Amino acid sequence: MTDSLTIHDHPLPYVDRLDARDPATVDLIVIHCTELPDLATARAYGERIVHSSGTGNSGHYYIDRDGSVFRYVPDARIAHHVRGHNQHSLGIELVNRGRYPDWLDSRKQVMTEPYPDIQIDVLIALIAHLRTTLPTLQSIAGHEELDTTMVAASDDPTCEVRRKLDPGPLFTWGRILAECGLRRH
């Protein structure tokens, strides 16, 4: 486990356009993986404007493979990271290739990159920190549990694949649940 946690604030350019909320309404942490090759690419995706409000899709926190933690969106703002649950949740993104670059190819739906121990150690430390600053936190979920949407495969439109699979089968749920103090959503 890490002895100290350093969170680097690196707000997205549009963060002030994201809806404000009372942090006391946050009761859920959603674990994601970026499904991108590196943190720089994840940042570029987060900065893309895709909503009419002039905002994009992003988690609140990003944990790189070396355990570095970045906050892109403050807890008091609603980030767009999981359909139907943004209002009351925080998104934590783990840098991991996932299915990149073939997210929706039906022949490439296996995630093979393991999560480094340091990344998981820091995730546990971040959750512990968030539980002290957000005492209303109660549960934790993976993105794939909350977004079960099926979409046409990119290689065969007659075949459907899951839109989201993150954090995926290599994520260490047993360890996280044993150490985080939150219940599975």
Phi, psi and omega in degrees: 000146179285144181280327179221156182240123175249125178249120179269116177283125180216067187299144175295151183301332184259012189305326180289346177271349176287143181300138176279157176208162174280120179304338178292350177271354183279119181233001186223137169253132177248124179267130179235163160239149187294332187054040179221161187289332184199173182295322181299319179292321177297320178298315180301319177296319180295330181279347180294131177275119181231355181245152181298342178285356182083023180240175180229193180260131183194154168275177175277314184239146176233133177243117180284169182299333181271003179093000177293139182243132179234136175256114179267333182224127179295155181300334182275011176236149179268113177270153177267097182226341178205125182304132173081356184228004185299320186304323188241019184227162171248138176259128174245119181259129174258126179294120183195141183294331181054237180259008183306139356264014187251049187313317188248012177285121185297339181273355187227053183259017179255128177268128187241351182274119177288159176271125180298148180306318181298323179295318179289320176303314181290324175302314179298318178296320179295317178298318178300316178299313181296326178294333177279327181270339180231077185296351178278353178300131181233325189221169182220145180212159170269151179306319184295339178282332185262336178238097183257019182300136174259141179225163178295136178293145181291334181267342183205098184297349177274354180249139179253147176228162176290134178294320181233134177234004188273148010279352172094177188289343180270358177287138187271071182302319181303312180294315182301311182294325179293332187250344190270340180078009178250155177267155177289130182295000000 
